[in-house]
Amino acid sequence: MLSKSCEYAIRSVLCVASHQHSYPDKSIGIKQISDSLQIPVHFLGKVMQNLTRQQILQSAKGKNGGFFLTPKQLDTPIMRIVEVVDSSLYFNRCGLGLEKCSDEHPCALHNDFAVFRDGFAKALRTHTISSMTIAHQKGDIHLVSL
């Protein structure tokens, strides 16, 4: 469904936001994110660099450097992260990978996949970094396997 990079991106942004919620004046370093989420630090570095470049989050260098989010960034829909990392092509493709699949010429899974895909896209557009961070803080969701 989503690439490993995209999964890591979503989880890491939520980790940054959760840390910021608990420690409003402190950014979080890449090593701490890596350890918290059990993501290889070298791979995470590439993901975080892309997210920073695309202005999903902010970074600061130096002794007290790390990652953080602005209030505006906290209102970012999760779909924006997906678009930045995986593009939105997933939401336009055929469930069986056919090059040409449409309502007029459907594949065997066309209708079922469209319902699933559209529902998933709606959820990603509806949930924001902030809303998912609140759910995480309440313990309603988790970012690592338990």
N, CA, C and O atoms as CSV, one atom per row, in Angstrom:
chain,resi,resn,atom,element,x,y,z
A,1,MET,N,N,0.829,-1.179,0.000
A,1,MET,CA,C,0.000,0.000,0.000
A,1,MET,C,C,0.880,1.251,0.000
A,1,MET,O,O,1.156,1.811,-1.061
A,2,LEU,N,N,1.317,1.689,1.167
A,2,LEU,CA,C,2.267,2.800,1.233
A,2,LEU,C,C,3.674,2.226,1.259
A,2,LEU,O,O,3.891,1.121,1.758
A,3,SER,N,N,4.616,2.967,0.728
A,3,SER,CA,C,6.006,2.510,0.759
A,3,SER,C,C,6.538,2.559,2.188
A,3,SER,O,O,5.981,3.242,3.048
A,4,LYS,N,N,7.607,1.837,2.423
A,4,LYS,CA,C,8.259,1.856,3.736
A,4,LYS,C,C,8.697,3.277,4.073
A,4,LYS,O,O,8.579,3.705,5.221
A,5,SER,N,N,9.200,4.009,3.088
A,5,SER,CA,C,9.602,5.405,3.302
A,5,SER,C,C,8.431,6.252,3.786
A,5,SER,O,O,8.582,7.084,4.680
A,6,CYS,N,N,7.274,6.034,3.193
A,6,CYS,CA,C,6.092,6.804,3.565
A,6,CYS,C,C,5.626,6.434,4.978
A,6,CYS,O,O,5.263,7.309,5.765
A,7,GLU,N,N,5.637,5.158,5.286
A,7,GLU,CA,C,5.279,4.724,6.641
A,7,GLU,C,C,6.212,5.365,7.660
A,7,GLU,O,O,5.762,5.882,8.683
A,8,TYR,N,N,7.507,5.329,7.379
A,8,TYR,CA,C,8.491,5.943,8.274
A,8,TYR,C,C,8.263,7.448,8.382
A,8,TYR,O,O,8.380,8.020,9.466
A,9,ALA,N,N,7.941,8.081,7.275
A,9,ALA,CA,C,7.722,9.531,7.277
A,9,ALA,C,C,6.549,9.904,8.176
A,9,ALA,O,O,6.657,10.818,8.994
A,10,ILE,N,N,5.445,9.209,8.029
A,10,ILE,CA,C,4.265,9.503,8.850
A,10,ILE,C,C,4.579,9.272,10.321
A,10,ILE,O,O,4.288,10.120,11.164
A,11,ARG,N,N,5.167,8.132,10.625
A,11,ARG,CA,C,5.488,7.821,12.024
A,11,ARG,C,C,6.482,8.813,12.611
A,11,ARG,O,O,6.345,9.210,13.768
A,12,SER,N,N,7.478,9.218,11.835
A,12,SER,CA,C,8.486,10.141,12.364
A,12,SER,C,C,7.904,11.536,12.595
A,12,SER,O,O,8.235,12.182,13.589
A,13,VAL,N,N,7.047,12.004,11.696
A,13,VAL,CA,C,6.408,13.309,11.894
A,13,VAL,C,C,5.530,13.274,13.148
A,13,VAL,O,O,5.514,14.232,13.921
A,14,LEU,N,N,4.810,12.185,13.345
A,14,LEU,CA,C,3.976,12.064,14.544
A,14,LEU,C,C,4.825,11.967,15.802
A,14,LEU,O,O,4.421,12.449,16.860
A,15,CYS,N,N,5.989,11.353,15.700
A,15,CYS,CA,C,6.918,11.289,16.828
A,15,CYS,C,C,7.407,12.689,17.189
A,15,CYS,O,O,7.452,13.051,18.365
A,16,VAL,N,N,7.770,13.469,16.185
A,16,VAL,CA,C,8.217,14.847,16.417
A,16,VAL,C,C,7.092,15.651,17.075
A,16,VAL,O,O,7.323,16.373,18.044
A,17,ALA,N,N,5.883,15.522,16.545
A,17,ALA,CA,C,4.744,16.271,17.085
A,17,ALA,C,C,4.421,15.846,18.515
A,17,ALA,O,O,4.110,16.692,19.354
A,18,SER,N,N,4.491,14.553,18.801
A,18,SER,CA,C,4.223,14.069,20.164
A,18,SER,C,C,5.276,14.574,21.138
A,18,SER,O,O,4.956,14.978,22.256
A,19,HIS,N,N,6.530,14.549,20.710
A,19,HIS,CA,C,7.610,15.068,21.549
A,19,HIS,C,C,7.385,16.555,21.824
A,19,HIS,O,O,7.534,17.022,22.953
A,20,GLN,N,N,7.031,17.271,20.793
A,20,GLN,CA,C,6.793,18.708,20.918
A,20,GLN,C,C,5.608,18.985,21.846
A,20,GLN,O,O,5.619,19.964,22.592
A,21,HIS,N,N,4.593,18.130,21.799
A,21,HIS,CA,C,3.434,18.283,22.677
A,21,HIS,C,C,3.851,18.120,24.133
A,21,HIS,O,O,3.378,18.850,25.003
A,22,SER,N,N,4.734,17.167,24.399
A,22,SER,CA,C,5.206,16.906,25.763
A,22,SER,C,C,6.274,17.899,26.216
A,22,SER,O,O,6.330,18.266,27.390
A,23,TYR,N,N,7.113,18.328,25.290
A,23,TYR,CA,C,8.229,19.243,25.583
A,23,TYR,C,C,8.177,20.406,24.593
A,23,TYR,O,O,8.946,20.425,23.632
A,24,PRO,N,N,7.289,21.371,24.809
A,24,PRO,CA,C,7.045,22.431,23.825
A,24,PRO,C,C,8.263,23.252,23.403
A,24,PRO,O,O,8.295,23.773,22.289
A,25,ASP,N,N,9.246,23.372,24.258
A,25,ASP,CA,C,10.398,24.216,23.933
A,25,ASP,C,C,11.619,23.433,23.470
A,25,ASP,O,O,12.705,23.998,23.338
A,26,LYS,N,N,11.452,22.134,23.222
A,26,LYS,CA,C,12.600,21.307,22.838
A,26,LYS,C,C,12.342,20.600,21.510
A,26,LYS,O,O,11.291,19.996,21.295
A,27,SER,N,N,13.328,20.696,20.634
A,27,SER,CA,C,13.260,19.911,19.402
A,27,SER,C,C,13.739,18.494,19.729
A,27,SER,O,O,14.250,18.237,20.819
A,28,ILE,N,N,13.570,17.594,18.786
A,28,ILE,CA,C,13.970,16.198,18.995
A,28,ILE,C,C,14.998,15.818,17.933
A,28,ILE,O,O,14.837,16.146,16.757
A,29,GLY,N,N,16.044,15.133,18.350
A,29,GLY,CA,C,17.104,14.735,17.439
A,29,GLY,C,C,16.778,13.464,16.679
A,29,GLY,O,O,15.909,12.687,17.076
A,30,ILE,N,N,17.482,13.268,15.591
A,30,ILE,CA,C,17.231,12.113,14.728
A,30,ILE,C,C,17.510,10.793,15.442
A,30,ILE,O,O,16.798,9.813,15.227
A,31,LYS,N,N,18.525,10.758,16.277
A,31,LYS,CA,C,18.858,9.525,17.009
A,31,LYS,C,C,17.717,9.146,17.948
A,31,LYS,O,O,17.365,7.972,18.058
A,32,GLN,N,N,17.145,10.131,18.620
A,32,GLN,CA,C,16.031,9.867,19.529
A,32,GLN,C,C,14.802,9.371,18.759
A,32,GLN,O,O,14.101,8.470,19.220
A,33,ILE,N,N,14.546,9.955,17.598
A,33,ILE,CA,C,13.433,9.492,16.763
A,33,ILE,C,C,13.697,8.060,16.310
A,33,ILE,O,O,12.818,7.203,16.396
A,34,SER,N,N,14.898,7.809,15.834
A,34,SER,CA,C,15.294,6.481,15.368
A,34,SER,C,C,15.119,5.439,16.467
A,34,SER,O,O,14.554,4.371,16.235
A,35,ASP,N,N,15.603,5.755,17.656
A,35,ASP,CA,C,15.486,4.822,18.780
A,35,ASP,C,C,14.026,4.610,19.180
A,35,ASP,O,O,13.611,3.480,19.439
A,36,SER,N,N,13.257,5.681,19.229
A,36,SER,CA,C,11.850,5.596,19.638
A,36,SER,C,C,11.017,4.758,18.682
A,36,SER,O,O,10.146,3.996,19.102
A,37,LEU,N,N,11.293,4.910,17.393
A,37,LEU,CA,C,10.471,4.247,16.376
A,37,LEU,C,C,11.090,2.972,15.823
A,37,LEU,O,O,10.475,2.279,15.013
A,38,GLN,N,N,12.309,2.664,16.260
A,38,GLN,CA,C,13.012,1.472,15.791
A,38,GLN,C,C,13.181,1.496,14.263
A,38,GLN,O,O,12.906,0.522,13.563
A,39,ILE,N,N,13.648,2.662,13.785
A,39,ILE,CA,C,13.903,2.880,12.363
A,39,ILE,C,C,15.402,3.111,12.193
A,39,ILE,O,O,15.983,3.888,12.950
A,40,PRO,N,N,16.047,2.458,11.220
A,40,PRO,CA,C,17.481,2.689,11.006
A,40,PRO,C,C,17.778,4.174,10.784
A,40,PRO,O,O,17.142,4.825,9.955
A,41,VAL,N,N,18.744,4.697,11.530
A,41,VAL,CA,C,19.028,6.133,11.516
A,41,VAL,C,C,19.462,6.632,10.137
A,41,VAL,O,O,19.104,7.747,9.757
A,42,HIS,N,N,20.220,5.839,9.380
A,42,HIS,CA,C,20.663,6.297,8.055
A,42,HIS,C,C,19.489,6.445,7.093
A,42,HIS,O,O,19.453,7.380,6.293
A,43,PHE,N,N,18.536,5.531,7.169
A,43,PHE,CA,C,17.350,5.597,6.315
A,43,PHE,C,C,16.459,6.751,6.764
A,43,PHE,O,O,15.927,7.495,5.939
A,44,LEU,N,N,16.302,6.890,8.070
A,44,LEU,CA,C,15.479,7.958,8.624
A,44,LEU,C,C,16.027,9.330,8.243
A,44,LEU,O,O,15.257,10.258,7.996
A,45,GLY,N,N,17.344,9.462,8.193
A,45,GLY,CA,C,17.957,10.733,7.818
A,45,GLY,C,C,17.506,11.209,6.451
A,45,GLY,O,O,17.228,12.393,6.263
A,46,LYS,N,N,17.431,10.293,5.498
A,46,LYS,CA,C,16.985,10.644,4.149
A,46,LYS,C,C,15.518,11.057,4.149
A,46,LYS,O,O,15.128,12.011,3.476
A,47,VAL,N,N,14.716,10.329,4.909
A,47,VAL,CA,C,13.287,10.637,5.008
A,47,VAL,C,C,13.090,12.024,5.619
A,47,VAL,O,O,12.313,12.830,5.107
A,48,MET,N,N,13.800,12.296,6.719
A,48,MET,CA,C,13.648,13.570,7.422
A,48,MET,C,C,14.152,14.738,6.567
A,48,MET,O,O,13.585,15.830,6.605
A,49,GLN,N,N,15.203,14.505,5.808
A,49,GLN,CA,C,15.722,15.552,4.926
A,49,GLN,C,C,14.673,15.933,3.884
A,49,GLN,O,O,14.472,17.115,3.606
A,50,ASN,N,N,14.012,14.945,3.315
A,50,ASN,CA,C,12.963,15.195,2.335
A,50,ASN,C,C,11.791,15.944,2.971
A,50,ASN,O,O,11.265,16.887,2.381
A,51,LEU,N,N,11.382,15.530,4.166
A,51,LEU,CA,C,10.260,16.186,4.849
A,51,LEU,C,C,10.591,17.641,5.172
A,51,LEU,O,O,9.727,18.513,5.082
A,52,THR,N,N,11.820,17.894,5.541
A,52,THR,CA,C,12.249,19.265,5.835
A,52,THR,C,C,12.288,20.092,4.553
A,52,THR,O,O,11.826,21.233,4.525
A,53,ARG,N,N,12.836,19.514,3.508
A,53,ARG,CA,C,12.918,20.200,2.213
A,53,ARG,C,C,11.521,20.555,1.692
A,53,ARG,O,O,11.329,21.607,1.082
A,54,GLN,N,N,10.565,19.684,1.935
A,54,GLN,CA,C,9.193,19.902,1.469
A,54,GLN,C,C,8.351,20.697,2.473
A,54,GLN,O,O,7.147,20.869,2.282
A,55,GLN,N,N,8.987,21.177,3.533
A,55,GLN,CA,C,8.375,22.023,4.554
A,55,GLN,C,C,7.236,21.347,5.320
A,55,GLN,O,O,6.288,22.002,5.754
A,56,ILE,N,N,7.347,20.031,5.477
A,56,ILE,CA,C,6.411,19.308,6.340
A,56,ILE,C,C,6.798,19.557,7.790
A,56,ILE,O,O,5.936,19.647,8.665
A,57,LEU,N,N,8.102,19.667,8.040
A,57,LEU,CA,C,8.604,19.997,9.371
A,57,LEU,C,C,9.827,20.887,9.257
A,57,LEU,O,O,10.316,21.153,8.159
A,58,GLN,N,N,10.315,21.343,10.400
A,58,GLN,CA,C,11.460,22.248,10.462
A,58,GLN,C,C,12.630,21.540,11.123
A,58,GLN,O,O,12.450,20.586,11.880
A,59,SER,N,N,13.821,22.017,10.829
A,59,SER,CA,C,14.993,21.496,11.528
A,59,SER,C,C,15.874,22.662,11.947
A,59,SER,O,O,15.901,23.715,11.309
A,60,ALA,N,N,16.584,22.441,13.027
A,60,ALA,CA,C,17.542,23.427,13.526
A,60,ALA,C,C,18.854,22.703,13.762
A,60,ALA,O,O,18.871,21.571,14.244
A,61,LYS,N,N,19.951,23.360,13.420
A,61,LYS,CA,C,21.272,22.761,13.614
A,61,LYS,C,C,21.865,23.253,14.923
A,61,LYS,O,O,21.385,24.210,15.530
A,62,GLY,N,N,22.913,22.575,15.334
A,62,GLY,CA,C,23.633,23.018,16.520
A,62,GLY,C,C,23.384,22.140,17.725
A,62,GLY,O,O,22.731,21.100,17.635
A,63,LYS,N,N,23.914,22.574,18.854
A,63,LYS,CA,C,23.871,21.793,20.091
A,63,LYS,C,C,22.444,21.417,20.500
A,63,LYS,O,O,22.186,20.275,20.879
A,64,ASN,N,N,21.541,22.357,20.424
A,64,ASN,CA,C,20.147,22.095,20.795
A,64,ASN,C,C,19.270,21.894,19.563
A,64,ASN,O,O,18.058,22.104,19.615
A,65,GLY,N,N,19.878,21.492,18.474
A,65,GLY,CA,C,19.161,21.319,17.221
A,65,GLY,C,C,18.297,20.070,17.209
A,65,GLY,O,O,18.315,19.261,18.137
A,66,GLY,N,N,17.557,19.946,16.151
A,66,GLY,CA,C,16.674,18.799,15.973
A,66,GLY,C,C,15.492,19.193,15.108
A,66,GLY,O,O,15.560,20.152,14.339
A,67,PHE,N,N,14.420,18.449,15.241
A,67,PHE,CA,C,13.237,18.656,14.418
A,67,PHE,C,C,12.083,19.176,15.257
A,67,PHE,O,O,11.946,18.847,16.435
A,68,PHE,N,N,11.247,20.006,14.615
A,68,PHE,CA,C,10.066,20.554,15.277
A,68,PHE,C,C,9.063,20.971,14.203
A,68,PHE,O,O,9.380,20.988,13.013
A,69,LEU,N,N,7.853,21.304,14.641
A,69,LEU,CA,C,6.796,21.722,13.720
A,69,LEU,C,C,6.251,23.075,14.140
A,69,LEU,O,O,6.170,23.380,15.330
A,70,THR,N,N,5.881,23.877,13.165
A,70,THR,CA,C,5.214,25.144,13.449
A,70,THR,C,C,3.725,24.854,13.660
A,70,THR,O,O,3.250,23.784,13.279
A,71,PRO,N,N,2.982,25.789,14.262
A,71,PRO,CA,C,1.534,25.576,14.407
A,71,PRO,C,C,0.847,25.300,13.069
A,71,PRO,O,O,-0.055,24.466,12.993
A,72,LYS,N,N,1.269,25.991,12.026
A,72,LYS,CA,C,0.682,25.763,10.697
A,72,LYS,C,C,0.974,24.340,10.213
A,72,LYS,O,O,0.099,23.687,9.645
A,73,GLN,N,N,2.188,23.864,10.435
A,73,GLN,CA,C,2.556,22.513,10.004
A,73,GLN,C,C,1.767,21.448,10.761
A,73,GLN,O,O,1.493,20.380,10.216
A,74,LEU,N,N,1.402,21.725,12.003
A,74,LEU,CA,C,0.609,20.764,12.775
A,74,LEU,C,C,-0.764,20.534,12.151
A,74,LEU,O,O,-1.376,19.487,12.363
A,75,ASP,N,N,-1.245,21.498,11.388
A,75,ASP,CA,C,-2.546,21.367,10.724
A,75,ASP,C,C,-2.454,20.685,9.361
A,75,ASP,O,O,-3.450,20.602,8.642
A,76,THR,N,N,-1.288,20.205,9.007
A,76,THR,CA,C,-1.079,19.532,7.725
A,76,THR,C,C,-1.817,18.196,7.690
A,76,THR,O,O,-1.655,17.383,8.600
A,77,PRO,N,N,-2.624,17.956,6.655
A,77,PRO,CA,C,-3.254,16.637,6.510
A,77,PRO,C,C,-2.189,15.561,6.263
A,77,PRO,O,O,-1.166,15.823,5.631
A,78,ILE,N,N,-2.438,14.369,6.761
A,78,ILE,CA,C,-1.509,13.250,6.570
A,78,ILE,C,C,-1.321,12.969,5.075
A,78,ILE,O,O,-0.257,12.513,4.655
A,79,MET,N,N,-2.347,13.240,4.284
A,79,MET,CA,C,-2.245,13.031,2.836
A,79,MET,C,C,-1.090,13.828,2.239
A,79,MET,O,O,-0.473,13.383,1.271
A,80,ARG,N,N,-0.791,14.979,2.791
A,80,ARG,CA,C,0.317,15.800,2.269
A,80,ARG,C,C,1.639,15.051,2.407
A,80,ARG,O,O,2.488,15.123,1.519
A,81,ILE,N,N,1.817,14.337,3.508
A,81,ILE,CA,C,3.035,13.544,3.705
A,81,ILE,C,C,3.099,12.449,2.645
A,81,ILE,O,O,4.150,12.208,2.051
A,82,VAL,N,N,1.971,11.792,2.414
A,82,VAL,CA,C,1.907,10.731,1.399
A,82,VAL,C,C,2.252,11.302,0.025
A,82,VAL,O,O,3.011,10.692,-0.728
A,83,GLU,N,N,1.702,12.460,-0.304
A,83,GLU,CA,C,1.976,13.073,-1.608
A,83,GLU,C,C,3.455,13.421,-1.768
A,83,GLU,O,O,4.022,13.252,-2.847
A,84,VAL,N,N,4.068,13.899,-0.712
A,84,VAL,CA,C,5.480,14.286,-0.758
A,84,VAL,C,C,6.386,13.069,-0.916
A,84,VAL,O,O,7.368,13.116,-1.657
A,85,VAL,N,N,6.061,11.991,-0.228
A,85,VAL,CA,C,6.934,10.814,-0.224
A,85,VAL,C,C,6.598,9.842,-1.356
A,85,VAL,O,O,7.493,9.390,-2.069
A,86,ASP,N,N,5.334,9.525,-1.521
A,86,ASP,CA,C,4.926,8.511,-2.503
A,86,ASP,C,C,4.225,9.089,-3.730
A,86,ASP,O,O,3.941,8.348,-4.671
A,87,SER,N,N,3.947,10.354,-3.744
A,87,SER,CA,C,3.117,11.030,-4.742
A,87,SER,C,C,1.680,10.523,-4.601
A,87,SER,O,O,1.413,9.611,-3.817
A,88,SER,N,N,0.787,11.098,-5.339
A,88,SER,CA,C,-0.615,10.684,-5.233
A,88,SER,C,C,-0.967,9.639,-6.288
A,88,SER,O,O,-2.141,9.319,-6.476
A,89,LEU,N,N,0.036,9.110,-6.973
A,89,LEU,CA,C,-0.214,8.128,-8.030
A,89,LEU,C,C,-0.927,6.889,-7.516
A,89,LEU,O,O,-1.719,6.281,-8.236
A,90,TYR,N,N,-0.647,6.511,-6.265
A,90,TYR,CA,C,-1.285,5.330,-5.686
A,90,TYR,C,C,-2.797,5.443,-5.774
A,90,TYR,O,O,-3.486,4.445,-5.984
A,91,PHE,N,N,-3.308,6.640,-5.617
A,91,PHE,CA,C,-4.750,6.839,-5.570
A,91,PHE,C,C,-5.377,6.960,-6.951
A,91,PHE,O,O,-6.580,7.188,-7.073
A,92,ASN,N,N,-4.569,6.809,-7.981
A,92,ASN,CA,C,-5.079,6.846,-9.348
A,92,ASN,C,C,-4.794,5.560,-10.108
A,92,ASN,O,O,-5.120,5.449,-11.290
A,93,ARG,N,N,-4.191,4.595,-9.440
A,93,ARG,CA,C,-3.773,3.395,-10.164
A,93,ARG,C,C,-4.778,2.252,-10.019
A,93,ARG,O,O,-5.667,2.275,-9.168
A,94,CYS,N,N,-4.603,1.287,-10.855
A,94,CYS,CA,C,-5.431,0.087,-10.866
A,94,CYS,C,C,-5.012,-0.843,-9.726
A,94,CYS,O,O,-3.827,-0.968,-9.419
A,95,GLY,N,N,-5.987,-1.486,-9.109
A,95,GLY,CA,C,-5.710,-2.414,-8.014
A,95,GLY,C,C,-4.935,-3.647,-8.442
A,95,GLY,O,O,-4.295,-4.296,-7.615
A,96,LEU,N,N,-4.986,-3.972,-9.711
A,96,LEU,CA,C,-4.238,-5.116,-10.236
A,96,LEU,C,C,-3.010,-4.681,-11.028
A,96,LEU,O,O,-2.292,-5.514,-11.581
A,97,GLY,N,N,-2.778,-3.385,-11.078
A,97,GLY,CA,C,-1.590,-2.884,-11.761
A,97,GLY,C,C,-1.727,-2.756,-13.269
A,97,GLY,O,O,-0.730,-2.580,-13.970
A,98,LEU,N,N,-2.958,-2.844,-13.777
A,98,LEU,CA,C,-3.148,-2.686,-15.222
A,98,LEU,C,C,-2.905,-1.236,-15.623
A,98,LEU,O,O,-3.210,-0.304,-14.878
A,99,GLU,N,N,-2.352,-1.073,-16.813
A,99,GLU,CA,C,-2.062,0.272,-17.297
A,99,GLU,C,C,-3.342,1.042,-17.588
A,99,GLU,O,O,-3.434,2.238,-17.309
A,100,LYS,N,N,-4.329,0.351,-18.151
A,100,LYS,CA,C,-5.595,1.001,-18.477
A,100,LYS,C,C,-6.722,0.282,-17.745
A,100,LYS,O,O,-7.048,-0.868,-18.040
A,101,CYS,N,N,-7.301,0.983,-16.794
A,101,CYS,CA,C,-8.409,0.451,-16.010
A,101,CYS,C,C,-9.326,1.632,-15.713
A,101,CYS,O,O,-8.880,2.662,-15.207
A,102,SER,N,N,-10.601,1.479,-16.028
A,102,SER,CA,C,-11.542,2.584,-15.828
A,102,SER,C,C,-12.927,2.021,-15.563
A,102,SER,O,O,-13.137,0.809,-15.609
A,103,ASP,N,N,-13.869,2.914,-15.286
A,103,ASP,CA,C,-15.250,2.473,-15.093
A,103,ASP,C,C,-15.787,1.801,-16.360
A,103,ASP,O,O,-16.599,0.879,-16.288
A,104,GLU,N,N,-15.328,2.272,-17.510
A,104,GLU,CA,C,-15.777,1.702,-18.786
A,104,GLU,C,C,-15.102,0.365,-19.089
A,104,GLU,O,O,-15.712,-0.518,-19.691
A,105,HIS,N,N,-13.854,0.218,-18.676
A,105,HIS,CA,C,-13.077,-1.001,-18.912
A,105,HIS,C,C,-12.404,-1.421,-17.605
A,105,HIS,O,O,-11.192,-1.269,-17.451
A,106,PRO,N,N,-13.195,-1.951,-16.658
A,106,PRO,CA,C,-12.660,-2.265,-15.326
A,106,PRO,C,C,-11.896,-3.584,-15.263
A,106,PRO,O,O,-12.146,-4.516,-16.027
A,107,CYS,N,N,-10.958,-3.624,-14.323
A,107,CYS,CA,C,-10.286,-4.887,-14.017
A,107,CYS,C,C,-11.189,-5.679,-13.066
A,107,CYS,O,O,-12.260,-5.205,-12.686
A,108,ALA,N,N,-10.765,-6.859,-12.691
A,108,ALA,CA,C,-11.572,-7.734,-11.834
A,108,ALA,C,C,-11.829,-7.139,-10.444
A,108,ALA,O,O,-12.833,-7.467,-9.811
A,109,LEU,N,N,-10.941,-6.277,-9.968
A,109,LEU,CA,C,-11.088,-5.683,-8.630
A,109,LEU,C,C,-11.478,-4.212,-8.653
A,109,LEU,O,O,-11.517,-3.570,-7.603
A,110,HIS,N,N,-11.766,-3.671,-9.819
A,110,HIS,CA,C,-11.937,-2.229,-9.982
A,110,HIS,C,C,-12.880,-1.601,-8.954
A,110,HIS,O,O,-12.485,-0.678,-8.241
A,111,ASN,N,N,-14.098,-2.080,-8.871
A,111,ASN,CA,C,-15.084,-1.450,-7.987
A,111,ASN,C,C,-14.719,-1.595,-6.514
A,111,ASN,O,O,-14.818,-0.632,-5.753
A,112,ASP,N,N,-14.299,-2.787,-6.109
A,112,ASP,CA,C,-13.920,-2.996,-4.708
A,112,ASP,C,C,-12.695,-2.169,-4.340
A,112,ASP,O,O,-12.641,-1.563,-3.270
A,113,PHE,N,N,-11.719,-2.149,-5.231
A,113,PHE,CA,C,-10.502,-1.392,-4.952
A,113,PHE,C,C,-10.794,0.106,-4.899
A,113,PHE,O,O,-10.215,0.817,-4.077
A,114,ALA,N,N,-11.673,0.586,-5.754
A,114,ALA,CA,C,-12.016,2.013,-5.766
A,114,ALA,C,C,-12.632,2.433,-4.436
A,114,ALA,O,O,-12.316,3.505,-3.918
A,115,VAL,N,N,-13.507,1.600,-3.880
A,115,VAL,CA,C,-14.124,1.910,-2.583
A,115,VAL,C,C,-13.055,1.970,-1.500
A,115,VAL,O,O,-13.022,2.904,-0.700
A,116,PHE,N,N,-12.187,0.974,-1.481
A,116,PHE,CA,C,-11.105,0.938,-0.495
A,116,PHE,C,C,-10.177,2.139,-0.658
A,116,PHE,O,O,-9.891,2.847,0.308
A,117,ARG,N,N,-9.712,2.361,-1.879
A,117,ARG,CA,C,-8.765,3.441,-2.175
A,117,ARG,C,C,-9.353,4.804,-1.824
A,117,ARG,O,O,-8.675,5.640,-1.227
A,118,ASP,N,N,-10.609,5.027,-2.194
A,118,ASP,CA,C,-11.238,6.320,-1.928
A,118,ASP,C,C,-11.459,6.536,-0.434
A,118,ASP,O,O,-11.310,7.652,0.064
A,119,GLY,N,N,-11.811,5.477,0.276
A,119,GLY,CA,C,-11.979,5.578,1.729
A,119,GLY,C,C,-10.666,5.875,2.430
A,119,GLY,O,O,-10.613,6.676,3.363
A,120,PHE,N,N,-9.610,5.223,1.972
A,120,PHE,CA,C,-8.283,5.443,2.552
A,120,PHE,C,C,-7.820,6.871,2.277
A,120,PHE,O,O,-7.279,7.533,3.163
A,121,ALA,N,N,-8.032,7.342,1.057
A,121,ALA,CA,C,-7.651,8.713,0.698
A,121,ALA,C,C,-8.425,9.722,1.542
A,121,ALA,O,O,-7.861,10.724,1.984
A,122,LYS,N,N,-9.696,9.466,1.765
A,122,LYS,CA,C,-10.507,10.367,2.591
A,122,LYS,C,C,-9.959,10.425,4.015
A,122,LYS,O,O,-9.869,11.504,4.601
A,123,ALA,N,N,-9.595,9.285,4.567
A,123,ALA,CA,C,-9.032,9.253,5.925
A,123,ALA,C,C,-7.729,10.041,5.983
A,123,ALA,O,O,-7.494,10.775,6.942
A,124,LEU,N,N,-6.888,9.898,4.978
A,124,LEU,CA,C,-5.609,10.614,4.953
A,124,LEU,C,C,-5.802,12.120,4.792
A,124,LEU,O,O,-5.008,12.909,5.306
A,125,ARG,N,N,-6.851,12.517,4.083
A,125,ARG,CA,C,-7.148,13.947,3.934
A,125,ARG,C,C,-7.781,14.517,5.199
A,125,ARG,O,O,-7.592,15.693,5.513
A,126,THR,N,N,-8.529,13.694,5.922
A,126,THR,CA,C,-9.254,14.135,7.115
A,126,THR,C,C,-8.339,14.284,8.324
A,126,THR,O,O,-8.430,15.272,9.053
A,127,HIS,N,N,-7.462,13.313,8.540
A,127,HIS,CA,C,-6.576,13.338,9.709
A,127,HIS,C,C,-5.410,14.290,9.471
A,127,HIS,O,O,-4.788,14.290,8.409
A,128,THR,N,N,-5.136,15.097,10.482
A,128,THR,CA,C,-3.995,16.008,10.425
A,128,THR,C,C,-2.912,15.510,11.373
A,128,THR,O,O,-3.136,14.607,12.179
A,129,ILE,N,N,-1.742,16.112,11.260
A,129,ILE,CA,C,-0.665,15.779,12.193
A,129,ILE,C,C,-1.151,16.027,13.614
A,129,ILE,O,O,-0.917,15.212,14.506
A,130,SER,N,N,-1.820,17.139,13.820
A,130,SER,CA,C,-2.320,17.499,15.149
A,130,SER,C,C,-3.347,16.492,15.670
A,130,SER,O,O,-3.250,16.049,16.815
A,131,SER,N,N,-4.318,16.132,14.851
A,131,SER,CA,C,-5.365,15.209,15.317
A,131,SER,C,C,-4.790,13.839,15.657
A,131,SER,O,O,-5.222,13.204,16.619
A,132,MET,N,N,-3.827,13.385,14.880
A,132,MET,CA,C,-3.223,12.087,15.168
A,132,MET,C,C,-2.299,12.163,16.380
A,132,MET,O,O,-2.150,11.186,17.114
A,133,THR,N,N,-1.681,13.319,16.588
A,133,THR,CA,C,-0.832,13.500,17.769
A,133,THR,C,C,-1.676,13.467,19.034
A,133,THR,O,O,-1.278,12.867,20.033
A,134,ILE,N,N,-2.829,14.103,18.998
A,134,ILE,CA,C,-3.740,14.078,20.147
A,134,ILE,C,C,-4.164,12.644,20.442
A,134,ILE,O,O,-4.181,12.227,21.600
A,135,ALA,N,N,-4.504,11.892,19.407
A,135,ALA,CA,C,-4.881,10.483,19.597
A,135,ALA,C,C,-3.721,9.689,20.191
A,135,ALA,O,O,-3.933,8.824,21.041
A,136,HIS,N,N,-2.506,9.974,19.754
A,136,HIS,CA,C,-1.327,9.292,20.289
A,136,HIS,C,C,-1.113,9.660,21.752
A,136,HIS,O,O,-0.824,8.792,22.576
A,137,GLN,N,N,-1.251,10.925,22.076
A,137,GLN,CA,C,-1.069,11.378,23.456
A,137,GLN,C,C,-2.102,10.747,24.396
A,137,GLN,O,O,-1.806,10.477,25.560
A,138,LYS,N,N,-3.304,10.516,23.888
A,138,LYS,CA,C,-4.364,9.887,24.694
A,138,LYS,C,C,-4.174,8.376,24.806
A,138,LYS,O,O,-4.845,7.720,25.603
A,139,GLY,N,N,-3.271,7.834,24.017
A,139,GLY,CA,C,-3.048,6.397,24.028
A,139,GLY,C,C,-3.975,5.630,23.102
A,139,GLY,O,O,-4.031,4.401,23.155
A,140,ASP,N,N,-4.704,6.348,22.251
A,140,ASP,CA,C,-5.634,5.699,21.321
A,140,ASP,C,C,-4.920,5.027,20.154
A,140,ASP,O,O,-5.438,4.071,19.578
A,141,ILE,N,N,-3.734,5.520,19.803
A,141,ILE,CA,C,-2.942,4.930,18.724
A,141,ILE,C,C,-1.501,4.807,19.193
A,141,ILE,O,O,-1.098,5.472,20.147
A,142,HIS,N,N,-0.728,3.966,18.533
A,142,HIS,CA,C,0.691,3.831,18.869
A,142,HIS,C,C,1.528,3.925,17.587
A,142,HIS,O,O,1.020,3.745,16.480
A,143,LEU,N,N,2.809,4.209,17.767
A,143,LEU,CA,C,3.703,4.416,16.626
A,143,LEU,C,C,4.690,3.279,16.424
A,143,LEU,O,O,5.421,3.255,15.434
A,144,VAL,N,N,4.713,2.340,17.355
A,144,VAL,CA,C,5.577,1.157,17.240
A,144,VAL,C,C,4.751,-0.077,17.564
A,144,VAL,O,O,3.716,0.018,18.224
A,145,SER,N,N,5.204,-1.225,17.105
A,145,SER,CA,C,4.521,-2.479,17.422
A,145,SER,C,C,4.630,-2.754,18.909
A,145,SER,O,O,5.690,-2.588,19.512
A,146,LEU,N,N,3.540,-3.169,19.478
A,146,LEU,CA,C,3.536,-3.480,20.913
A,146,LEU,C,C,3.760,-4.950,21.148
A,146,LEU,O,O,3.788,-5.395,22.295
